[in-house]
Amino acid sequence: MSKENLAPVWARAFDIDVDHAEGIYIHDTQGQTYMDFTSGIGVTNTGHAHPRVVKAIQDQAAKMIHGQIGVVTGKAVLDLTDQLRQILPPQIDTYFFSNSGAEAIEASVKLAKQATGRTNVITFEGSFHGRTHMTMAMTMSKTSYRAGYQPLPSGVFGAPYAHCFHCPVAQRTMDVAERAALSASCPTDGGHCCGYALDQLRYLLKTQSAPQETAAIVVEPVLGEGGYVVPPNSFLQGLRTICDEYGIMLIFDEVQTGFGRTGKFFAMEHSGVMPDILVLAKGLASGMPLSAVAASRKVMAKWTPGSHGGTYGPNLVSAAAAAETIRVMRDEKLIENSAARGEQLMAGLRKLQAEFKQIGDVRGLGCMVATEFVDAHGHADKAITDRIVKTCADHKLLMLTCGSYQNVIRWIPPLVVTADQIDEALRIFAAALDAAA
């Protein structure tokens, strides 16, 4: 078998030909076994090939694979809506399903525009919302996603994200260690957030997109591709205040942060902020393609019937996988495990940070953790980051980078990961650090 017929547009982190996978392990065709701390980029939260999810897929496939929702309503879809109602706030009670995160983000923007009668959207520097034309315009994590595709759709404006380690105010007065301490305390506002990002957002509303033409503010409650940045709670609370003040829809992109990744079912639970519209994907169906836009019935009622839709969403097999995914996460206490293993991982990484000065910052929530690498001058160090990822892969630990400068290693193991497996990953990572240093 040859890979020559695969489009080269896919950037490949590793050259591994997989045979099968189970739990946190990937087994290749050469008999090698890898610890998968990528989770298919935050997708396989229940682990690879969870037996209950596999059975749900098999059972549904034997009954009906595809029933277009405009024609028939499958039992699997209604089962999924019942499961979502049990884990989402009661105000968020109406759901639209699609296939991918990018599709759901575009759908959420269309909903916000119809609900408000306005045209513009505000997103944040460092954000990633997808690679379709509209979501590329909203994505500001790397120019590589946008280069060669301009001009992109208009009416999208970018504001600074609340990134304590790189806060301009802190950078003027603090060294790397002091900024790392600030980053560690800021998520709960223990660092007394300076409010820079919110001030800049209000300035944008005065200078670029007037409130009366702004339909939505779209934000990741933890920045994903942009560096796994946990903002102060006051940042998200401030967004809610601004949206309420001007009648703007607040959209939370929980494509990557949802379904236990941050130690809660949804990252919004950490701040207590309720969005108007919630976007879900990735971990929703344990690897089957499915995404969702969730909002109140009042908001959804403003979406003109027939003005949006799709052929495959919600695919019945994907819906069955998603419903069983939610049951598995609750029955096996994967949310609690995510929180516990995240604390273990953060503690281990902070010990290594004290030993290796190349680690500028350690941050995260649950099993969504980042290590950011800097050089002797405190600048982004992509070279050492790449060396460490390669060395870890050579020792059968797979991890990915992120961040605008690609100097951040992201830790996203499946939420079935055990304490012993976290310890093993930390040992491999420490050896890679030692070799790179």
Secondary structure as UniProt FT lines:
FT   TURN            4..5
FT   TURN            8..9
FT   STRAND          18..23
FT   STRAND          25..28
FT   TURN            29..30
FT   STRAND          33..36
FT   HELIX           39..42
FT   TURN            45..46
FT   HELIX           51..63
FT   TURN            69..71
FT   HELIX           75..87
FT   TURN            90..91
FT   STRAND          94..98
FT   HELIX           101..116
FT   STRAND          120..124
FT   TURN            125..126
FT   HELIX           133..138
FT   HELIX           143..145
FT   TURN            146..148
FT   STRAND          156..159
FT   HELIX           164..166
FT   HELIX           168..173
FT   HELIX           176..185
FT   HELIX           186..188
FT   TURN            189..191
FT   HELIX           196..207
FT   HELIX           211..213
FT   STRAND          214..219
FT   TURN            225..227
FT   HELIX           233..246
FT   STRAND          249..253
FT   TURN            255..262
FT   HELIX           268..271
FT   STRAND          277..280
FT   HELIX           282..285
FT   TURN            286..287
FT   STRAND          291..295
FT   HELIX           297..300
FT   TURN            301..302
FT   TURN            305..306
FT   HELIX           316..331
FT   TURN            332..333
FT   HELIX           334..355
FT   TURN            357..358
FT   STRAND          359..365
FT   TURN            366..367
FT   STRAND          368..374
FT   TURN            376..377
FT   HELIX           382..394
FT   TURN            395..396
FT   STRAND          397..398
FT   STRAND          400..402
FT   TURN            404..405
FT   STRAND          408..411
FT   TURN            415..416
FT   HELIX           419..436
//
